[in-house]
Amino acid sequence: MESEIARRGVHVSGSAVPLAYVADLLTWRQVQAILVAGLVAVTILEVIRLGIGLDWWIYEYLTREYEQDNVAGYALALVSTTTVGLLAPPTIAVPALLMLTLGDPVSGLLGSGKIQSVGSGRYLELILKSPRALAVTFGVCTTIGLAFVAPLAALFGGIAATVADGIKPVIVTYVIDDNLTIPLASAVGIAAGLAVI
C-alpha cells in the first residue's frame, strides 16, 4: 500500500508542468521543451534498465510486477503526454495531461482496483476496473475538463479517459498501461467535443 501511495504521488507531481503553464509561469513552448527533455531522459533510463539491467531500489519500489520486464508506466506517461503536448493546442492538452496526472491517481485511491479479467489470457485479456472506480474516474476527469473547456468537450474527454482507465488490454503478456492511453484518449475526446460545439 505504501508503494501504491508513492506511485500516486509521482503521478500527481506530473501536474506541476501543465499547472505552471496555467499559472503563467511557463510558456507553452517551455512546457513542450520540458516534455521532450523528460521523454529523452526516461527513454535513456528505460534502455539502460531493460537492456543493461539498471537495478535501482526506486524501480523495485515504484514499478508494478508487470513493468519489471516491460517499459514502465512512467515512461509510457511521458510518451503520451509529450505526444499530446506537441500535437494538441494547450486548450486540449492541459486538461488531457491533468486527467492522467490528477484524475488517474485520485480515482485509483477512491475507487478500488480491478473487478475482473475477460478473455482467454493466451493472446488477449482485458482487465476491467470496478464500476465504483469508473464512476470516480469519470467524475474527476469531467470536472478537470470543465475547468478548461465547454461542458460537452469536458464530457467527451471524461468519457474517453474513463474508458482508457477502465479497460486495460493485455496482449500476449504485454499490458497496455493506462498511462499511455488516458492522455491520448482524453485529448481525442476533448477535440471531438469541441468540433461538434
Helices and strands as residue ranges (DSSP letters): H 2-13, H 16-22, H 28-47, I 48-52, H 57-62, G 65-67, H 73-87, H 90-98, I 99-103, H 104-110, E 114-118, E 124-129, H 131-146, H 151-166, E 167-171, E 174-175, H 178-196
